[in-house]
Amino acid sequence: MKSNDDGISTDIAIVVQGNYPLDRDVRTRKIAKSLDESGSNVAILGRNSLEDPDLGQVKSSYPPRKEDIDYAHVRRFSWLLSTPLFGLVTAKVPVNPFWILWLVIQFRDTEPEIVIPCDIRAGLPAIVAAKLSGIPTVLDLRENFAELARVKPIEHVMDYVVLNRTLVGAIEHLTVQLADLVWVVAEERKENLVAAGKAESAVHVVGNVPLLREISAFTRKGGEYDNAEWPGFTLVYVGSINKFRGLDLLIDGIWHANRNPDPKPVHLAIAGDGPDKERLEQRVETLGITEHVDFLGWIPPDTVTSFLQSGDVGIIPHEVSSYTNQTIPNKLFDYMSVQLPVLTTPTRPTARIVNEINCGKVLPYHATGSVTGTVIREMQQSTEYSTWAENGRSAIESQYNWEHEMEKARSVLTGRFNVSI
């Protein structure tokens, strides 16, 4: 039994929508590790599954129903695991009665003092089960799901249901209203929830920022891209490739910037994949700039740092919308962590941070490819380049880091629920 500095431990259950651990579920891991290090006993409740291609240490067979990992005790919903009915009873729908019943049983067995459901698919059943068990809840709301449903492309028949903005919005609103506390990733998202009727005192920002201890010093980590020699002043991008990411504008900017290749050409390296990749590759060919743009596909996580440091500017070209105006992409803080100046479109949260810190440049609203190319050249020739780089890293160390965010979060939990964390 763990305990904190006061000799008192707090039992906390984190509910996830799929299996755990997952390589890509960095936020859940950071929350669990931070609570574990503060002396809390952490249980992570998820579904048993092999269907997710990004499963981390859960790879070759169905994992056990219970498993202890370094920082948490994991319990997996495994009813009817070896039968054809397993897919039905584990369906990732907010009103799955089997999932709710299983959570009630787990809560009564583990007796958590706080339940933290992650996002709305895990949120509604976890909150219902917690209320039946008399346990307070903290909804970790990582996205604006109603607006995300609006911008994501329809790729499968089920997307007409899964991405129905009215349905998703209703579920999200109900989940937020039922939660005792809500964590969001940006101040702008907090404003949105308060305007929709949630008490301001019940909404708190816990940003998607990096752990200080996991950030390298100012020197590079060893990696595949340490010795990369891109042909010119290089812009780097990491992330999904779909329509609302705004890469069309960036590619047009590269074409305009290279109409005059002096003092040296401008290059773009894109690490990622998605439904828009093939179309963008064709566009690059049509513009005749294949020598200035590299599509690398997904790169291994342990090479991302060296990839970013091989570039000169980190890019966030997302289209401005009601979705991007209420969220902050993780890549902003990744860029800042490695002293990479940032070029972003004027989405509200990202532009606010870049302007406040002075760690790069913000494109004007409705920027064209020509304007984007001009701004890229301005950054290339600017005397502020080193200032932008240093300001970004300094802000990570002093403010935008996970240790700082969790210190605030633990203080709120302690005061609101009268627990010791």
C-alpha positions as a printed Julia matrix, in Angstrom:
421×3 Matrix{Float64}:
   0.0     0.0     0.0
   1.51    3.27   -1.09
   1.28    6.47    0.91
   2.2    10.09    0.37
   4.25   12.37    2.58
   1.38   12.54    5.07
   1.32    8.76    5.39
  -2.12    8.59    3.74
  -2.81    6.91    0.42
  -5.65    7.66   -1.98
  -7.09    4.96   -4.23
  -7.83    6.22   -7.75
  -9.38    4.36  -10.69
  -8.65    5.49  -14.26
 -11.07    4.18  -16.9
  -9.94    3.93  -20.53
 -12.0     3.12  -23.61
  -9.75    0.32  -24.92
  -6.99   -1.93  -23.73
  -4.03   -0.73  -21.7
  -1.13   -0.12  -21.96
  -1.07    1.4   -25.44
   2.02    2.97  -26.96
   0.0     5.96  -28.13
  -1.88    6.6   -24.87
   0.76    8.89  -23.46
  -1.6    11.08  -21.43
  -3.1     8.22  -19.42
   0.38    6.96  -18.66
   1.49   10.41  -17.46
  -1.57   10.82  -15.24
  -1.16    7.36  -13.72
   2.59    7.74  -13.15
   2.19   11.15  -11.53
  -0.51    9.93   -9.16
   1.51    6.82   -8.35
   4.6     8.92   -7.56
   2.58   11.16   -5.27
   1.62    8.13   -3.17
  -1.75    7.17   -4.63
  -2.78    3.6    -5.43
  -3.77    3.59   -9.11
  -5.97    1.06  -10.88
  -6.5     1.29  -14.66
  -9.69   -0.32  -15.94
  -9.98   -1.18  -19.63
 -11.24   -3.72  -22.14
  -9.41   -6.88  -23.14
  -8.66   -6.77  -26.84
  -6.15   -7.58  -29.55
  -7.79   -5.48  -32.24
  -5.82   -2.26  -31.75
  -2.74   -2.08  -34.02
  -0.99    0.26  -31.58
  -1.05   -2.09  -28.6
   2.09   -1.65  -26.57
   3.17   -4.49  -24.3
  -0.14   -6.24  -25.04
   0.82   -7.9   -28.31
   0.69  -11.62  -28.98
  -2.23  -13.06  -26.98
  -5.11  -11.9   -24.87
  -3.53  -10.38  -21.77
  -4.55  -11.53  -18.28
  -7.63  -10.12  -16.59
  -5.41   -8.58  -13.92
  -1.85   -7.36  -14.24
   0.5    -5.24  -12.16
   2.68   -2.81  -14.08
   5.28   -0.44  -12.63
   2.87    2.36  -11.74
  -0.62    0.82  -11.66
  -2.75   -2.27  -11.26
  -4.51   -3.04  -14.56
  -7.88   -4.79  -14.74
  -9.38   -5.79  -18.1
 -13.0    -6.5   -18.94
 -12.82  -10.1   -20.22
 -16.33  -11.52  -19.91
 -17.03  -14.12  -22.6
 -13.51  -13.52  -23.92
 -13.26  -16.81  -25.8
 -16.75  -16.68  -27.31
 -18.27  -14.98  -30.37
 -20.26  -12.77  -27.98
 -17.14  -10.99  -26.71
 -17.36   -8.31  -29.41
 -20.96   -7.58  -28.44
 -20.44   -7.29  -24.68
 -17.33   -5.13  -25.17
 -18.84   -2.79  -27.78
 -17.44    0.72  -27.31
 -20.79    2.46  -26.95
 -21.64    4.82  -24.08
 -24.69    2.83  -22.94
 -23.19   -0.68  -22.95
 -24.88   -2.24  -19.85
 -22.27   -5.02  -19.55
 -19.44   -2.49  -19.36
 -21.33   -0.42  -16.76
 -22.07   -3.51  -14.64
 -18.44   -4.64  -14.83
 -17.26   -1.19  -13.7
 -19.67   -1.23  -10.74
 -18.19   -4.57   -9.7
 -14.63   -3.27  -10.06
 -15.39   -0.11   -8.07
 -16.88   -2.15   -5.24
 -13.85   -4.44   -5.29
 -11.12   -1.77   -5.47
 -13.0     0.96   -3.53
 -11.49    4.0    -5.28
 -12.01    7.43   -3.78
 -11.93    9.13   -7.2
 -12.72    7.8   -10.7
 -11.05    9.42  -13.72
 -12.68    8.4   -17.03
 -10.69    9.27  -20.14
 -12.8    10.88  -22.88
 -16.49   10.41  -23.63
 -16.62    6.78  -24.79
 -15.22    5.75  -21.42
 -16.78    8.75  -19.69
 -20.52    8.15  -19.64
 -20.48    4.48  -18.5
 -17.75    5.2   -15.93
 -19.66    8.16  -14.49
 -22.91    6.16  -14.32
 -21.11    3.3   -12.58
 -19.35    5.7   -10.21
 -22.61    7.42   -9.28
 -24.2     4.05   -8.55
 -21.21    3.39   -6.29
 -21.2     6.84   -4.64
 -17.76    7.85   -6.01
 -16.87   11.32   -7.4
 -15.58   11.59  -10.96
 -13.09   13.68  -12.91
 -13.68   13.57  -16.68
 -10.42   13.91  -18.6
 -11.85   15.52  -21.75
  -9.0    15.54  -24.25
 -10.89   16.69  -27.32
 -13.92   18.67  -28.41
 -15.59   15.56  -29.76
 -18.63   17.26  -31.25
 -16.46   19.55  -33.37
 -14.0    16.76  -34.17
 -16.95   14.79  -35.57
 -17.67   17.76  -37.83
 -14.19   17.94  -39.37
 -13.25   14.25  -39.6
 -13.9    12.64  -42.99
 -16.5     9.89  -43.42
 -14.53    6.76  -44.35
 -16.84    3.89  -43.27
 -20.58    3.3   -43.07
 -20.48    3.34  -39.26
 -18.93    6.82  -39.38
 -22.38    8.19  -40.19
 -23.28    7.24  -36.61
 -19.93    7.58  -34.86
 -19.3    10.99  -36.45
 -22.86   12.29  -36.18
 -22.2    15.7   -34.64
 -25.66   16.02  -33.05
 -25.42   12.62  -31.37
 -21.8    13.06  -30.31
 -22.52   16.56  -29.03
 -25.46   15.36  -26.93
 -23.4    12.55  -25.38
 -20.5    14.9   -24.71
 -22.74   17.53  -23.09
 -24.44   14.95  -20.87
 -21.11   13.44  -19.83
 -19.65   16.85  -18.96
 -22.71   17.85  -16.92
 -22.68   14.59  -14.93
 -18.96   14.75  -14.06
 -17.98   16.37  -10.76
 -14.84   17.89  -12.31
 -13.65   18.19  -15.9
 -10.07   18.46  -17.14
  -9.54   20.12  -20.53
  -6.37   20.84  -22.51
  -6.87   24.54  -23.34
  -8.27   27.69  -21.77
 -10.46   28.21  -24.83
 -12.12   24.82  -24.28
 -12.83   25.77  -20.68
 -14.53   28.95  -21.88
 -16.68   26.86  -24.22
 -17.82   24.46  -21.49
 -18.59   27.27  -19.05
 -20.62   29.05  -21.72
 -22.55   25.78  -22.24
 -23.55   25.69  -18.57
 -20.78   23.91  -16.64
 -19.72   25.71  -13.47
 -16.4    27.49  -13.92
 -15.1    26.05  -10.65
 -15.64   22.55  -12.04
 -13.49   22.96  -15.17
  -9.69   23.01  -14.98
  -6.96   23.07  -17.6
  -4.45   20.19  -17.6
  -2.46   20.72  -20.77
  -0.93   18.08  -23.04
   2.57   19.17  -22.11
   5.78   17.12  -21.79
   7.39   15.68  -18.71
  10.5    17.65  -17.87
  12.45   14.54  -16.95
  11.75   13.03  -20.37
  13.04   16.03  -22.27
  16.63   15.8   -23.41
  19.07   18.53  -22.49
  19.93   21.08  -25.13
  22.04   18.53  -26.97
  20.48   15.99  -29.28
  19.49   12.49  -28.44
  20.99    9.88  -30.68
  18.61    9.04  -33.47
  18.11    8.16  -37.09
  17.87   11.79  -38.2
  20.85   13.16  -36.27
  22.88   13.45  -39.46
  20.03   14.25  -41.83
  21.03   16.69  -44.53
  17.87   18.2   -45.94
  18.35   20.2   -49.16
  17.66   23.67  -47.78
  15.93   25.58  -44.99
  13.67   22.8   -43.69
  10.18   22.9   -42.23
   9.14   19.77  -40.32
   5.68   18.42  -39.53
   4.68   15.42  -37.37
   1.13   14.13  -37.29
  -1.87   12.82  -39.18
  -2.44   13.82  -42.79
  -6.06   14.74  -43.35
  -7.96   17.7   -44.72
  -8.25   19.9   -41.65
  -4.51   19.68  -40.92
  -4.02   22.38  -43.56
  -1.05   20.89  -45.4
  -2.36   22.21  -48.73
  -1.56   25.75  -47.6
   1.9    24.68  -46.53
   2.67   22.94  -49.82
   1.49   26.02  -51.74
   3.77   28.09  -49.51
   6.73   25.86  -50.36
   6.04   26.32  -54.06
   5.88   30.11  -53.72
   8.97   30.27  -51.49
  11.0    28.33  -54.06
  10.06   30.49  -57.03
  13.17   32.4   -56.02
  15.59   29.82  -54.55
  17.99   32.41  -53.13
  19.61   32.36  -50.64
  18.83   28.65  -50.56
  15.77   26.5   -51.26
  13.01   25.81  -48.74
  12.3    22.17  -47.92
   9.4    20.38  -46.21
   9.66   17.03  -44.39
   6.36   15.41  -43.32
   6.38   12.54  -40.82
   2.92   10.99  -40.69
   0.18    9.33  -42.68
  -3.54    9.59  -43.3
  -6.34    9.65  -45.86
  -5.09   12.83  -47.55
  -1.51   11.7   -48.12
  -1.94   10.35  -51.66
  -3.77   13.45  -52.83
  -1.08   15.73  -51.38
   1.67   13.67  -53.01
  -0.08   14.14  -56.35
  -0.35   17.86  -55.7
   3.37   18.08  -55.01
   4.04   16.33  -58.32
   1.66   18.65  -60.16
   3.43   21.71  -58.72
   6.8    20.25  -59.71
   8.31   20.46  -56.22
   8.99   16.8   -55.43
  12.62   17.65  -54.7
  11.45   20.1   -52.03
   8.95   17.85  -50.18
   9.55   14.5   -48.44
   6.7    12.28  -47.24
   8.29    9.95  -44.69
   5.22    8.1   -43.39
   4.99    7.27  -39.71
   8.38    7.22  -38.04
   9.26    5.26  -34.86
   8.58    7.22  -31.65
  12.23    7.03  -30.59
  13.28    8.88  -33.77
  10.86   11.82  -33.44
  13.22   13.96  -31.36
  16.12   13.66  -33.79
  13.72   14.24  -36.71
  12.46   17.49  -35.21
  15.96   18.67  -34.42
  17.0    18.02  -38.02
  14.65   20.81  -39.13
  14.69   24.59  -38.86
  11.0    25.37  -38.15
   8.13   23.3   -36.74
   4.84   23.68  -38.59
   1.23   23.72  -37.33
  -0.81   24.54  -40.46
  -4.23   23.44  -39.13
  -7.3    25.03  -40.64
  -8.98   27.56  -38.34
 -12.3    26.14  -37.14
 -14.46   25.76  -34.05
 -12.53   22.54  -33.4
  -8.97   23.84  -33.74
  -9.91   27.02  -31.84
 -10.49   24.91  -28.71
  -7.58   22.48  -28.67
  -3.78   22.59  -28.66
  -1.8    20.07  -30.72
   0.88   18.22  -28.79
   3.35   19.01  -31.53
   3.49   22.65  -30.4
   5.15   21.62  -27.15
   7.3    19.03  -28.9
   8.68   21.78  -31.14
   9.27   24.11  -28.22
  11.01   21.37  -26.22
  13.72   20.91  -28.84
  14.17   24.65  -29.45
  12.42   24.61  -32.79
  10.77   27.91  -33.76
   7.09   27.52  -34.65
   5.07   28.65  -37.64
   1.32   28.29  -37.11
  -1.98   29.28  -38.57
  -4.03   31.59  -36.26
  -5.94   28.93  -34.32
  -6.76   30.59  -31.0
  -4.9    28.49  -28.38
  -1.79   27.87  -30.46
  -1.52   31.45  -31.7
  -2.03   32.75  -28.16
   0.89   30.72  -26.82
   3.22   31.47  -29.74
   2.53   35.2   -29.44
   2.77   35.32  -25.64
   6.06   33.45  -25.56
   7.42   34.87  -28.81
   8.58   31.48  -30.02
   7.78   31.86  -33.72
   5.33   33.46  -36.13
   1.57   33.3   -36.67
   0.21   33.46  -40.2
  -2.53   36.03  -40.86
  -6.13   34.89  -41.19
  -6.99   33.53  -44.65
  -3.32   33.44  -45.64
  -2.67   32.39  -49.21
   0.17   30.23  -50.46
   1.97   33.38  -51.55
   1.69   34.96  -48.1
   2.78   31.7   -46.46
   5.84   31.5   -48.71
   6.76   35.08  -47.83
   6.47   34.4   -44.08
   8.63   31.28  -44.42
  11.34   33.34  -46.12
  11.04   35.99  -43.41
  11.64   33.35  -40.75
  14.61   32.0   -42.67
  16.25   35.41  -42.75
  15.11   36.74  -39.37
  17.57   37.87  -36.71
  15.06   36.63  -34.09
  15.54   32.96  -34.95
  17.67   32.1   -31.9
  15.37   34.14  -29.64
  12.32   32.16  -30.78
  14.18   28.9   -30.14
  15.33   29.88  -26.66
  11.97   31.35  -25.65
  10.15   28.13  -26.53
  12.46   25.92  -24.51
  12.48   28.32  -21.56
   8.66   28.32  -21.46
   8.62   24.52  -21.36
  11.0    24.49  -18.41
   9.19   27.19  -16.44
   5.51   26.7   -17.28
   4.42   24.29  -19.98
   5.47   21.01  -18.38
   3.58   18.07  -16.9
   5.01   18.43  -13.42
   3.6    21.96  -13.22
   0.19   20.87  -14.56
  -0.16   17.94  -12.18
   0.83   20.03   -9.19
  -2.16   22.26   -9.95
  -4.41   19.25  -10.6
  -3.5    17.52   -7.34
  -4.19   20.72   -5.43
  -7.69   20.9    -6.95
  -8.4    17.23   -6.22
  -7.24   17.6    -2.63
  -9.39   20.67   -2.02
 -12.49   19.46   -3.85
 -12.69   15.88   -2.6
 -10.91   16.19    0.75
  -8.31   13.55   -0.15
  -4.54   13.57    0.22
  -2.67   13.34   -3.08
